Amino acid sequence: MKIQDIAFVIVLITLLVIRKPKLFIYAGIGSLLLSIPLFAKWIFFTAERLTWYSAGFFLCFIITSFPELGYFNSGNGKK
């Protein structure tokens, strides 16, 4: 595991504990913005990892947003 992997896991666990979906979007956009200069300097391995991390943050946003949107009802018949 490299240092960026450890940082990603720490940030992801922290955001999962906080459970504010907007923070996942900010983290995803932040990792995309961090990857742009790395692609420009031809540091492809780390830049590609950052794009995968942003995809993970966006996926976590989608998953944590489902209960707020009402997709998982408790079976009480409300829609």
C-alpha positions as CSV (number, residue, x, y, z in Angstrom):
1,M,0.0,0.0,0.0
2,K,1.3,3.4,-0.9
3,I,0.7,6.6,1.0
4,Q,-2.1,7.7,-1.3
5,D,-3.9,4.4,-0.6
6,I,-3.7,4.9,3.1
7,A,-4.9,8.5,2.8
8,F,-7.8,7.4,0.7
9,V,-8.8,4.7,3.3
10,I,-8.6,7.2,6.1
11,V,-10.6,9.9,4.3
12,L,-13.2,7.3,3.2
13,I,-13.7,5.9,6.7
14,T,-13.9,9.4,8.1
15,L,-16.6,10.4,5.6
16,L,-18.5,7.1,6.1
17,V,-18.6,7.9,9.9
18,I,-19.8,11.5,9.3
19,R,-22.4,10.4,6.7
20,K,-22.8,13.7,4.9
21,P,-23.3,12.9,1.2
22,K,-22.1,16.3,0.0
23,L,-18.7,15.7,1.5
24,F,-18.2,12.7,-0.8
25,I,-18.8,15.0,-3.8
26,Y,-16.3,17.5,-2.5
27,A,-13.7,14.7,-1.9
28,G,-14.3,13.3,-5.4
29,I,-13.9,16.7,-7.1
30,G,-10.9,17.4,-5.0
31,S,-9.2,14.2,-6.0
32,L,-9.9,14.9,-9.7
33,L,-8.4,18.4,-9.3
34,L,-5.3,16.9,-7.7
35,S,-4.9,14.5,-10.6
36,I,-4.9,17.1,-13.3
37,P,-1.4,18.4,-12.6
38,L,-0.1,14.9,-12.2
39,F,-1.4,14.0,-15.7
40,A,0.3,17.2,-17.0
41,K,3.6,16.1,-15.5
42,W,3.2,12.5,-16.9
43,I,2.9,10.9,-13.4
44,F,0.3,8.5,-14.7
45,F,0.2,5.9,-11.9
46,T,-0.7,8.3,-9.1
47,A,-3.0,10.4,-11.3
48,E,-4.9,7.3,-12.4
49,R,-5.3,6.2,-8.8
50,L,-6.7,9.6,-7.9
51,T,-9.3,9.2,-10.7
52,W,-10.3,5.8,-9.3
53,Y,-10.6,7.3,-5.8
54,S,-12.9,10.0,-7.1
55,A,-15.1,7.3,-8.7
56,G,-15.2,5.6,-5.3
57,F,-16.2,8.8,-3.6
58,F,-18.9,9.4,-6.2
59,L,-20.2,5.9,-5.7
60,C,-20.3,6.3,-2.0
61,F,-22.3,9.5,-2.5
62,I,-24.8,7.6,-4.6
63,I,-25.1,4.8,-2.0
64,T,-25.4,7.2,1.0
65,S,-28.0,9.4,-0.8
66,F,-30.5,6.5,-1.4
67,P,-32.0,6.7,2.1
68,E,-32.4,10.4,1.9
69,L,-34.2,10.1,-1.4
70,G,-36.7,7.6,0.0
71,Y,-35.6,4.5,-2.0
72,F,-35.4,2.3,1.0
73,N,-38.7,2.5,2.8
74,S,-39.4,0.5,6.0
75,G,-42.3,-1.2,4.4
76,N,-45.0,1.1,5.9
77,G,-46.5,1.9,2.5
78,K,-45.4,5.5,2.2
79,K,-43.9,6.7,-1.1
